[in-house]
Amino acid sequence: MKAVQIAKVAGIPIKIHWTFGLFIVLILGYGFSNDMRGTDLLWFLGFIGAMFVCVILHEYGHALSARRYGVKTIDIIISPIGGLARLERLPKKPIQELIVAIAGPLVNVVIGMIIFIVLYSFHQDFSFLKVGDNFKSITHPSGFFGLLIWTNGILFFFNLIPAFPMDGGRILRALLTMKYGRVTGTRWAATFGRLLAILFIAFAVFTKDYMLIFIGIFVYVMAGSESQQVEVESILDKVKAKKVMRTDFSRIHLSDHLSVLFDIYIRGGEKNFLIFDSLGNVSGVIPELFLKQAFREGRLEETTANEYMSTNLLSVDQDISLKHLFEKMNKKGVAIALIKSNDELVGIVDRSILQNYIQLHMGKK
Ligand code: ZN
């Protein structure tokens, strides 16, 4: 995701996705084509700015409530379709996920109510809630803030739609998780979200609203990916490294030429290799990526393992869960891990083994 950081508030980077630039151009185009000039255009841009401040505050609702449960927020990304607080992980308990999910929409309720109370104390009536269907009404304060109340109302209800990636989908998942566990809960929430998306698409086709068709397809796809991720995690959580590790891996020596590895590689099976010194200790690894690169550069014959290997090694105990191992491999950026028992090398696990395992077990109960 290409995003540029614009600020850091409460220790959380706020980033803007590049498509947001396109969005600004579109907005400006809209302003000019509606003949907005001078102060009108400023009010208009001010309103768009205020809207996005509301979106960012919504995301801080998620981020700061997650912090209460010890979950860090990697960043908040603003795109034309809204904001996204990327949490480092899901909170452990479903009740915590429920609170984190609902905190965002609640921020919009609070903003809406504050503006409402202030405007009402000025006007002593509800005239500010009547907003026209064009942007002319926002060129004076009561119209501007009146429409902002409606905007927060829409943000609230839109986010409560019970389908991923909306907050409503997470709330539904948290509720189902309390009764059925996370995997089944997520699966049901995703199925419900997909059903909703299909109804949505059908309605959009019926009314010939192409923007709604697009949103419906987006929701349908997102619902699936959410459930897949949780399913993969639960599959990996149940199995230990010793169950899937490869014990008959090749022992490549430092002075072996890469062509030796490549011969093994093209026969299939092994993709990432450990490199040993003459004492039998592992001194490095050559991952598939390196090997392919050496092949493309035509350097297989002339290069030895010693010259080409990476010394970034990851050793773990054979009783580690695959989920934990996968996280460690991602964090360290390695494609292969040394599996040990009492500090003795007993096998290897690499990305292709993990992928195979996931593929075999996906969708199987
Ligand atoms: Zn939200």
Residues whose N, C-alpha, C, O or C-beta is under 5 A from the ligand:
A	BS01	ZN	G104 N159 D167
